[in-house]
Every structure is written in structure tokens, then in C-alpha cells.
């Protein structure tokens, strides 16, 4: 694979769903992602399509690194509205709608993985990276109240 990866910033490219891969392929891509993530001083997660690889693989590194191959969120509860940022959109932040607790099935893990309120950053990041694999960016999850016309309206009420 290419050794000169760059973070993809083109929203059109990031709006394409990634293809499923085998577990051995996914593990190798996961190693590349962890290596690339280490280069980013502010990143805590990375999806394969963010470096130009069409594969449903992502990594999350808030505590211990987690590699997810073909992940799917199977269950979720308790809505939250966090402020998110993304390596693909430097300097941008939006308030999104997420879940405080999720259960994820990934082909490289025998059991469901649980991410929750005890490590909210990891839980939010996992959802963010899985969204990338499905062609969804943080802007697609942006909460209606965070969109410019509404913010201007609220500011003018004061």
C-alpha cells in the first residue's frame, strides 16, 4: 500500500460508503491507520477513507487502541449533543446528535464491543469513525440548533 498518505479533506470523497474487507486485510489497514493517527497530534480516531483507502476499517485511540473491521452499531441509547471536530475538516466544529452508549459488532471481534458514558470521548469518536465508513460526515449529523440561521436567530433574541 501507499506510504505517503494524506488526510482527505474533500467532502464528496468522504461521502462515499466504504467497501467491506476481510479480517486479515482489515487488520493490516488498521496498522496503517494507527501509524497515520500517531502523526496527528490532535486526533483520537481515523477511518480508512480519511487517508484514501476504500475499506470499512477504522481505529479509535482514546485509551487503548481499538481497530474495527466492518463495524456496525447494533444498539444505542441516551441521546447527547456533543461538540465535534474532525481531522478532515481542520478548524471546524459542529454540535452533533450522538448516543452516550453504543454496542458495536465488528468482524475482527468475537463479541459485541460496548462504548459508553464511562469514556464518552471514545464512545463519540467510535460513532464518528463508523459514520465516516458509511459516507457520513459530522456535518450530516449536525444538530439543527447548531446551524447558522438558527444561531443567528437565537443571538438576535437577546
Backbone as JSON, one array per atom type, in Angstrom:
{
  "sequence": "XXXXXXXXXXXXXXXXXXXXXXXXXXXXXXXXXXXXXXXXXXXXXXXXXXXXXXXXXXXXXXXXXXXXXXXXXXXXXXXXXXXXXXXXXXXXXXXXXXXXXXXXXXXXXXXXXXXXXXXXXXXXXXXXXXXXXXXXXXXXXXXXXXXXXXXXXXXXXX",
  "N": [[0.83, -1.19, 0.0], [0.28, 2.32, -0.41], [2.72, 4.56, 0.9], [2.67, 7.23, 1.4], [0.47, 8.75, 2.76], [-2.21, 11.06, 2.9], [-4.36, 13.25, 4.71], [-7.68, 13.18, 3.75], [-9.65, 15.79, 2.59], [-11.79, 16.41, 1.04], [-15.16, 16.7, 0.84], [-16.92, 15.38, -0.89], [-15.55, 13.03, -1.61], [-15.42, 11.85, 0.89], [-18.03, 11.25, 1.28], [-18.75, 8.84, 0.31], [-19.69, 5.49, 0.8], [-17.7, 2.96, 2.33], [-16.1, -0.07, 1.16], [-16.63, -3.43, 2.28], [-14.17, -5.48, 3.89], [-11.89, -8.29, 4.2], [-11.07, -9.86, 7.35], [-8.2, -10.26, 7.76], [-7.2, -8.38, 5.85], [-8.32, -6.07, 6.91], [-7.07, -5.9, 9.42], [-4.43, -5.35, 8.68], [-4.79, -2.88, 7.39], [-5.71, -1.49, 9.59], [-3.35, -1.31, 11.1], [-1.9, 0.47, 9.52], [-3.56, 2.7, 9.74], [-3.34, 3.29, 12.5], [-0.65, 3.96, 12.61], [-0.66, 6.26, 10.99], [-2.43, 7.84, 12.44], [-0.95, 8.37, 14.67], [0.74, 10.35, 13.79], [-0.8, 12.59, 13.82], [-1.36, 15.17, 15.96], [-3.66, 15.92, 17.35], [-5.65, 14.07, 16.89], [-7.98, 11.42, 17.67], [-9.11, 9.35, 16.46], [-9.48, 7.53, 13.35], [-10.59, 6.91, 10.08], [-10.45, 4.6, 7.36], [-11.1, 5.71, 4.81], [-10.44, 8.34, 5.21], [-7.81, 8.57, 4.67], [-7.7, 7.9, 2.1], [-8.16, 5.19, 1.53], [-10.27, 2.72, 0.39], [-12.01, 1.08, 2.38], [-13.82, -0.59, 4.9], [-12.8, 0.1, 7.6], [-11.72, 1.25, 10.72], [-10.02, 3.12, 13.31], [-9.79, 3.76, 16.8], [-8.35, 5.68, 19.26], [-8.36, 6.47, 22.2], [-7.93, 5.56, 24.76], [-6.71, 2.58, 25.13], [-5.7, 1.36, 21.93], [-8.19, 0.68, 19.45], [-9.14, -1.38, 16.87], [-11.43, -1.56, 14.27], [-13.08, -3.65, 12.13], [-15.19, -3.64, 9.44], [-17.36, -2.45, 11.0], [-20.5, -2.2, 12.78], [-23.07, -0.41, 14.32], [-25.02, -1.82, 16.7], [-26.78, -1.37, 18.77], [-28.06, 1.35, 20.71], [-28.31, 4.02, 23.11], [-29.59, 6.83, 24.98], [-29.55, 9.93, 24.09], [-27.22, 12.46, 23.21], [-25.59, 15.68, 22.82], [-22.89, 16.47, 21.59], [-19.99, 18.61, 21.01], [-18.18, 18.4, 18.08], [-15.13, 17.72, 16.27], [-12.98, 17.24, 13.4], [-10.37, 15.49, 11.74], [-10.36, 15.69, 9.0], [-11.51, 18.09, 8.48], [-10.08, 20.61, 9.3], [-10.06, 23.0, 11.92], [-12.81, 23.3, 12.0], [-15.84, 22.95, 13.83], [-18.74, 21.35, 15.05], [-21.95, 21.01, 16.59], [-23.29, 17.92, 17.28], [-25.69, 15.21, 17.03], [-25.56, 12.46, 19.02], [-25.06, 9.23, 20.61], [-24.87, 8.26, 24.02], [-24.21, 5.75, 24.78], [-23.25, 2.79, 23.19], [-23.44, -0.31, 21.34], [-21.29, -2.26, 19.5], [-20.75, -4.27, 16.64], [-18.1, -5.88, 15.2], [-16.21, -7.39, 12.61], [-13.71, -8.36, 13.35], [-13.8, -8.87, 16.03], [-14.94, -11.12, 18.42], [-17.07, -10.83, 20.24], [-19.73, -8.46, 20.99], [-18.81, -5.04, 21.22], [-18.74, -2.65, 23.77], [-19.28, 0.75, 24.18], [-19.32, 3.57, 26.18], [-20.77, 5.89, 28.58], [-18.84, 5.97, 30.56], [-16.49, 6.44, 29.25], [-16.82, 8.8, 27.46], [-15.69, 10.3, 25.33], [-14.4, 8.32, 23.8], [-16.64, 6.83, 23.04], [-18.13, 8.67, 21.49], [-16.25, 9.23, 19.5], [-15.99, 6.7, 18.3], [-18.52, 6.41, 17.1], [-18.36, 8.55, 15.3], [-16.23, 7.75, 13.62], [-17.25, 5.35, 12.55], [-19.39, 6.41, 11.17], [-17.95, 7.81, 9.16], [-17.1, 5.62, 7.63], [-19.44, 4.9, 6.48], [-19.95, 6.92, 4.75], [-20.8, 9.26, 5.91], [-20.52, 12.46, 7.24], [-19.5, 14.64, 9.97], [-20.94, 16.91, 9.54], [-23.28, 16.03, 8.43], [-24.52, 15.02, 10.61], [-24.97, 17.17, 12.1], [-26.54, 19.03, 14.58], [-29.72, 20.53, 14.42], [-30.06, 22.94, 15.86], [-27.54, 23.96, 15.84], [-27.0, 25.0, 13.4], [-26.27, 27.72, 11.23], [-28.42, 29.79, 10.55], [-30.27, 29.41, 12.64], [-28.69, 29.87, 14.9], [-28.07, 32.56, 14.53], [-30.65, 33.6, 14.78], [-31.21, 32.99, 17.48], [-29.24, 34.55, 18.73], [-30.15, 37.08, 18.07], [-32.43, 37.31, 19.61], [-31.75, 38.1, 22.15]],
  "CA": [[0.0, 0.0, 0.0], [0.94, 3.63, -0.48], [3.34, 5.0, 2.15], [2.51, 8.68, 1.51], [-0.94, 9.04, 2.96], [-2.6, 12.43, 3.27], [-5.74, 13.32, 5.19], [-8.63, 13.59, 2.72], [-10.5, 16.9, 3.05], [-12.86, 16.58, 0.06], [-16.41, 16.15, 1.37], [-17.51, 14.45, -1.86], [-14.86, 11.74, -1.47], [-15.77, 11.29, 2.19], [-19.46, 10.94, 1.28], [-18.93, 7.52, -0.31], [-19.57, 4.38, 1.74], [-16.53, 2.12, 2.09], [-16.39, -1.48, 0.9], [-16.24, -4.4, 3.31], [-12.91, -6.17, 3.63], [-11.67, -9.46, 5.05], [-10.43, -9.53, 8.62], [-6.75, -10.04, 7.6], [-7.0, -7.09, 5.18], [-8.7, -5.03, 7.86], [-6.03, -5.79, 10.46], [-3.29, -4.66, 8.06], [-5.2, -1.48, 7.21], [-5.74, -0.94, 10.94], [-1.96, -0.96, 11.46], [-1.58, 1.7, 8.77], [-4.33, 3.79, 10.35], [-2.73, 3.64, 13.8], [0.61, 4.66, 12.3], [-1.02, 7.59, 10.49], [-3.05, 8.59, 13.53], [0.14, 8.79, 15.57], [1.32, 11.57, 13.22], [-1.73, 13.7, 14.06], [-1.26, 15.44, 17.39], [-4.96, 16.12, 17.99], [-6.63, 13.05, 16.51], [-8.21, 10.26, 18.52], [-9.7, 8.31, 15.63], [-9.22, 7.68, 11.92], [-11.24, 5.93, 9.21], [-9.63, 4.31, 6.17], [-11.36, 6.64, 3.71], [-9.83, 9.63, 5.52], [-6.47, 8.59, 4.07], [-7.82, 7.46, 0.71], [-8.29, 3.74, 1.38], [-11.67, 2.33, 0.33], [-12.17, -0.11, 3.2], [-14.62, -0.34, 6.1], [-11.91, -0.12, 8.75], [-11.39, 2.47, 11.45], [-9.34, 2.96, 14.59], [-10.07, 4.74, 17.84], [-7.28, 5.59, 20.24], [-8.56, 7.39, 23.32], [-7.13, 4.85, 25.76], [-6.09, 1.52, 24.34], [-6.16, 1.43, 20.53], [-9.22, -0.27, 19.03], [-9.3, -1.5, 15.42], [-12.76, -2.09, 13.94], [-13.2, -4.09, 10.73], [-16.6, -3.74, 9.04], [-18.17, -2.27, 12.2], [-21.91, -1.81, 12.7], [-23.66, -0.12, 15.61], [-26.17, -2.72, 16.85], [-27.71, -0.83, 19.74], [-27.63, 2.65, 21.23], [-29.31, 4.71, 23.92], [-29.34, 8.11, 25.65], [-29.08, 10.97, 23.16], [-26.38, 13.56, 23.7], [-25.32, 16.66, 21.78], [-21.51, 16.93, 21.79], [-19.28, 19.42, 20.01], [-17.22, 17.52, 17.42], [-14.18, 18.21, 15.28], [-12.58, 16.15, 12.51], [-9.08, 15.7, 11.07], [-10.6, 16.02, 7.59], [-12.03, 19.45, 8.39], [-9.35, 21.35, 10.33], [-10.6, 24.28, 12.34], [-14.28, 23.28, 12.01], [-16.5, 22.25, 14.92], [-20.2, 21.4, 15.0], [-22.68, 20.24, 17.59], [-23.94, 16.8, 16.61], [-26.52, 14.35, 17.87], [-24.94, 11.14, 19.17], [-25.54, 8.39, 21.69], [-23.92, 8.15, 25.13], [-23.9, 4.33, 24.95], [-23.46, 2.02, 21.96], [-22.91, -1.67, 21.2], [-20.76, -2.36, 18.13], [-20.3, -5.56, 16.13], [-17.04, -5.75, 14.19], [-15.81, -8.73, 12.17], [-12.46, -8.8, 14.0], [-14.05, -9.09, 17.46], [-15.92, -12.2, 18.6], [-18.22, -10.34, 20.97], [-20.08, -7.05, 20.85], [-17.99, -4.11, 21.99], [-19.59, -1.62, 24.36], [-18.65, 2.05, 24.4], [-20.36, 4.27, 26.92], [-20.6, 7.12, 29.34], [-17.61, 5.95, 31.37], [-15.47, 7.05, 28.39], [-17.68, 9.44, 26.46], [-14.91, 10.67, 24.15], [-14.22, 7.11, 23.0], [-17.95, 6.48, 22.5], [-18.45, 9.64, 20.42], [-15.27, 9.03, 18.42], [-16.35, 5.45, 17.61], [-19.66, 6.72, 16.23], [-17.85, 9.46, 14.27], [-15.43, 6.97, 12.65], [-18.15, 4.43, 11.83], [-20.09, 7.26, 10.19], [-17.06, 8.02, 8.01], [-17.1, 4.4, 6.8], [-20.74, 4.86, 5.79], [-20.07, 8.1, 3.9], [-21.48, 10.3, 6.68], [-19.58, 13.34, 7.95], [-20.09, 15.3, 11.15], [-21.89, 17.93, 9.06], [-24.54, 15.33, 8.21], [-25.08, 14.77, 11.95], [-25.04, 18.46, 12.79], [-27.82, 19.29, 15.22], [-30.43, 21.65, 13.8], [-29.83, 24.17, 16.61], [-26.17, 24.43, 15.62], [-26.87, 25.54, 12.05], [-26.1, 29.19, 11.25], [-29.61, 30.65, 10.65], [-30.84, 29.27, 13.98], [-27.8, 30.54, 15.85], [-28.29, 34.0, 14.34], [-31.96, 33.89, 15.34], [-31.08, 32.97, 18.93], [-28.44, 35.72, 19.11], [-30.96, 38.29, 17.9], [-33.48, 37.34, 20.61], [-31.22, 38.75, 23.36]],
  "C": [[0.87, 1.25, 0.0], [1.5, 4.02, 0.88], [3.15, 6.5, 2.39], [1.03, 9.05, 1.63], [-1.13, 10.49, 3.38], [-4.03, 12.37, 3.77], [-6.62, 13.89, 4.08], [-9.54, 14.67, 3.31], [-11.68, 17.16, 2.12], [-14.13, 15.9, 0.56], [-17.06, 15.16, 0.41], [-16.87, 13.07, -1.75], [-15.24, 11.06, -0.16], [-17.25, 10.91, 2.29], [-19.77, 9.6, 0.61], [-18.77, 6.44, 0.76], [-18.38, 3.5, 1.35], [-16.93, 0.66, 1.88], [-15.92, -2.34, 2.07], [-14.95, -5.09, 2.88], [-12.84, -7.42, 4.5], [-10.99, -9.03, 6.34], [-8.91, -9.36, 8.46], [-6.43, -8.72, 6.9], [-7.25, -5.94, 6.16], [-7.65, -4.81, 8.94], [-4.82, -5.04, 9.9], [-3.6, -3.17, 7.85], [-5.25, -0.78, 8.57], [-4.36, -0.52, 11.42], [-1.53, 0.34, 10.78], [-2.29, 2.89, 9.41], [-3.74, 4.23, 11.68], [-1.43, 4.39, 13.6], [0.33, 6.09, 11.84], [-1.62, 8.46, 11.59], [-1.99, 9.12, 14.5], [0.78, 10.09, 15.09], [0.47, 12.81, 13.52], [-1.78, 13.99, 15.56], [-2.6, 15.61, 18.09], [-5.97, 15.01, 17.72], [-6.74, 11.92, 17.51], [-8.87, 9.12, 17.75], [-9.42, 8.6, 14.16], [-9.93, 6.55, 11.17], [-10.4, 5.78, 7.94], [-9.85, 5.32, 5.05], [-10.78, 8.03, 3.97], [-8.39, 9.71, 5.03], [-6.5, 7.96, 2.68], [-7.92, 5.96, 0.48], [-9.78, 3.38, 1.43], [-11.85, 1.0, 1.06], [-12.92, 0.26, 4.47], [-13.82, -0.71, 7.35], [-11.66, 1.24, 9.41], [-10.67, 2.13, 12.74], [-9.76, 4.08, 15.52], [-8.98, 4.57, 18.88], [-7.46, 6.72, 21.27], [-7.77, 6.84, 24.5], [-6.31, 3.83, 24.99], [-6.58, 1.61, 22.9], [-7.16, 0.31, 20.22], [-9.29, -0.22, 17.51], [-10.65, -2.16, 15.17], [-12.83, -2.38, 12.45], [-14.67, -4.34, 10.43], [-17.54, -3.53, 10.23], [-19.59, -1.79, 11.91], [-22.39, -1.53, 14.12], [-24.96, -0.93, 15.71], [-27.21, -2.19, 17.82], [-27.17, 0.48, 20.28], [-28.72, 3.21, 22.13], [-28.72, 5.94, 24.58], [-28.7, 9.12, 24.7], [-28.25, 12.02, 23.9], [-26.09, 14.49, 22.52], [-23.91, 17.25, 21.97], [-21.02, 17.87, 20.69], [-18.21, 18.52, 19.42], [-16.31, 18.29, 16.47], [-13.74, 16.99, 14.46], [-11.25, 16.49, 11.84], [-9.26, 16.11, 9.61], [-11.1, 17.45, 7.39], [-11.38, 20.32, 9.46], [-10.0, 22.7, 10.63], [-12.12, 24.34, 12.42], [-14.77, 22.49, 13.22], [-18.0, 22.4, 14.75], [-20.77, 20.61, 16.17], [-23.46, 19.16, 16.85], [-24.91, 16.12, 17.57], [-25.89, 12.97, 17.85], [-25.63, 10.38, 20.29], [-24.46, 8.29, 22.76], [-23.47, 6.7, 25.35], [-24.2, 3.6, 23.65], [-22.87, 0.61, 22.11], [-22.52, -1.82, 19.74], [-20.37, -3.8, 17.83], [-19.26, -5.27, 15.06], [-16.54, -7.16, 13.86], [-14.56, -9.25, 12.87], [-12.6, -8.97, 15.51], [-15.16, -10.12, 17.6], [-17.21, -11.69, 19.24], [-18.55, -8.9, 20.6], [-19.14, -6.22, 21.71], [-18.92, -3.01, 22.5], [-18.75, -0.37, 24.6], [-19.71, 2.89, 25.11], [-19.9, 5.48, 27.68], [-19.35, 7.14, 30.19], [-16.41, 6.47, 30.58], [-16.2, 7.66, 27.19], [-16.93, 9.83, 25.2], [-14.73, 9.47, 23.23], [-15.53, 6.7, 22.33], [-18.32, 7.38, 21.32], [-17.53, 9.42, 19.23], [-15.6, 7.76, 17.62], [-17.51, 5.69, 16.65], [-19.22, 7.57, 15.04], [-17.11, 8.67, 13.19], [-16.3, 5.98, 11.88], [-18.97, 5.22, 10.81], [-19.23, 7.49, 8.96], [-17.11, 6.82, 7.07], [-18.39, 4.27, 6.0], [-20.98, 6.1, 4.94], [-20.79, 9.25, 4.59], [-20.44, 11.15, 7.4], [-20.28, 13.98, 9.15], [-21.1, 16.37, 10.73], [-23.27, 17.31, 8.8], [-25.26, 15.05, 9.53], [-25.28, 16.07, 12.74], [-26.45, 18.69, 13.32], [-28.43, 20.55, 14.62], [-30.18, 22.97, 14.53], [-28.45, 24.76, 16.38], [-25.99, 25.07, 14.24], [-27.01, 27.06, 12.07], [-27.4, 30.0, 11.37], [-30.25, 30.59, 12.04], [-30.0, 29.99, 15.01], [-27.99, 32.05, 15.75], [-29.63, 34.42, 14.96], [-31.87, 33.97, 16.87], [-30.29, 34.19, 19.42], [-29.27, 37.0, 19.05], [-32.08, 38.4, 18.93], [-33.02, 38.14, 21.84], [-31.57, 40.16, 23.48]]
}
